[in-house]
Amino acid sequence: MNETPVTPRTFATYEDVPGMRPCVKKPLVVHACRVDEPFRVESLEGNFKLGKPGDLLMRGIDGELYICDAAIFERSYDWVGDGPAPQR
């Protein structure tokens, strides 16, 4: 059987895509700590991602570790509970 290959559609970063609807991200609790020195994390793809001093080391909902830029963290997350932000 000879199937014609299908070319996947490509979306531009800021493309206005018809059919998109508003949605809200689920309020999931993840864990994080601010790291005050350069650090790296082995990614799911097997290569290393580099974190800058002040970036956050985070644990995702499936237990994976990843890096979040400090400015993005401040715009996207609030700490749960009282006390200072944990640091390593």
C-alpha positions as CSV (number, residue, x, y, z in Angstrom):
1,M,0.0,0.0,0.0
2,N,1.5,3.3,-1.1
3,E,0.4,6.2,1.2
4,T,1.0,9.8,0.4
5,P,3.0,11.5,3.2
6,V,1.1,14.2,5.0
7,T,3.0,17.5,5.6
8,P,2.2,18.8,9.1
9,R,0.7,22.2,9.3
10,T,3.1,24.9,10.7
11,F,1.7,27.7,12.9
12,A,3.6,31.0,13.2
13,T,4.4,32.2,16.7
14,Y,1.9,35.1,16.7
15,E,-0.6,33.7,14.2
16,D,-4.3,34.4,14.7
17,V,-5.7,30.9,14.6
18,P,-9.4,30.6,14.0
19,G,-11.3,28.5,16.5
20,M,-9.2,29.3,19.6
21,R,-11.2,29.8,22.7
22,P,-10.3,31.3,26.1
23,C,-9.3,28.9,28.8
24,V,-7.7,29.0,32.3
25,K,-4.7,27.0,33.4
26,K,-5.7,24.5,36.1
27,P,-4.5,25.6,39.6
28,L,-1.8,22.9,40.1
29,V,0.6,23.1,42.9
30,V,4.3,22.6,41.8
31,H,7.4,22.9,43.9
32,A,10.2,25.4,43.4
33,C,13.3,26.9,45.0
34,R,15.5,29.8,43.9
35,V,19.1,28.9,43.1
36,D,21.7,31.6,43.7
37,E,24.4,30.1,41.6
38,P,24.8,28.9,38.0
39,F,23.3,25.4,37.7
40,R,22.2,22.9,35.1
41,V,19.4,20.3,34.8
42,E,19.4,17.2,32.6
43,S,16.3,17.6,30.4
44,L,13.9,15.0,29.4
45,E,15.6,15.0,26.0
46,G,18.9,14.0,27.6
47,N,20.8,17.3,27.1
48,F,21.5,19.9,29.8
49,K,19.7,23.2,30.3
50,L,21.5,25.9,32.1
51,G,20.1,28.1,34.9
52,K,21.3,31.5,35.9
53,P,21.8,32.7,39.5
54,G,18.3,33.7,40.7
55,D,16.4,31.3,38.4
56,L,14.0,28.8,39.9
57,L,14.5,25.0,40.0
58,M,11.0,23.5,39.7
59,R,9.5,20.1,39.9
60,G,6.6,19.5,37.5
61,I,3.5,17.4,38.0
62,D,5.1,14.3,36.7
63,G,8.2,14.7,39.0
64,E,10.5,16.2,36.3
65,L,12.9,19.0,37.2
66,Y,13.1,22.1,35.0
67,I,14.4,25.6,35.1
68,C,12.2,28.7,35.2
69,D,13.5,32.2,34.5
70,A,13.0,34.4,37.6
71,A,11.1,37.1,35.7
72,I,8.7,34.5,34.2
73,F,8.2,32.9,37.6
74,E,7.3,36.3,39.2
75,R,4.7,36.9,36.4
76,S,3.3,33.4,36.5
77,Y,3.4,32.0,40.1
78,D,2.6,32.9,43.7
79,W,4.2,31.1,46.6
80,V,1.8,29.0,48.6
81,G,1.9,29.6,52.4
82,D,3.9,32.0,54.5
83,G,7.6,32.6,54.8
84,P,10.4,33.5,52.5
85,A,11.0,31.8,49.1
86,P,13.1,28.7,49.6
87,Q,16.7,29.0,48.3
88,R,19.5,26.5,47.5
